[in-house]
Amino acid sequence: MVRIVFLRHRCIGCNACVEAAPDRWRVSRKDGRCNLVGGTEKQGIYRALVAVDEFDRNEEARQNCPVRAIQVETVR
């Protein structure tokens, strides 16, 4: 499994994550920031557990994020 952690309050809506992993990221029509599809929120931090085959795309999203709002790690 892969854990994605998203600090939405840092997001500036640059769309880099959506371009890298469009199945996992969407831009909000309300405020222009990105949303982690399938993520659950707790105290402003969004988390999602996803399949291993999504690692590469989300790692690219993490690397492309200019404000370092995304963390991606493999978990057992």
Secondary structure by P-SEA (a helix, b strand, c coil): cbbbbbccccccccccccccccccbbbbccccccccccccccccbbbbbbcccaaaaaaaaaaacccccbbbbbcc
